Amino acid sequence: MSLTDVVPWDRRLEQYELMFDLSPSALEALIPGCGDEPARFNAEMTELGHVLISVDPIDQLSTEQIKQRVSHPGKSVLRL
């Protein structure tokens, strides 16, 4: 599998609630996420005491590589 030009993207809790029509009780469930770790949603949910399980191929990159992708999208390739 090859993911070309993957750029981290940020979404807030409020955006996820609207996109997925999440109710307060749904937010109490164990929420799996795929390819969503850069999302602010994860940080906001963790701060509220919720548990998320995120799986993201971007985890194989270093902090510096992720910063580079955000600063210069389109100049890097993530291969799995």
JOGIHU-V730069 format. One record per pair of residues at least 24 apart in sequence whose C-alpha atoms are under 7 Angstrom apart, sorted by the first residue. I is the first residue (numbers start at 1). J is the second residue. If there is no record, write none. Layout:
i: {I	I}
j: {J	J}
//
This chain:
i: {1	1	2	2	2	3	3	3	4	4	5	5	5	5	5	6	6	7	7	7	8	8	9	9	10	10	10	11	11	11	12	12	12	13	13}
j: {79	80	78	79	80	77	78	79	77	78	73	74	75	76	77	77	78	69	70	73	38	70	38	39	38	39	40	39	40	41	39	40	41	41	44}
//
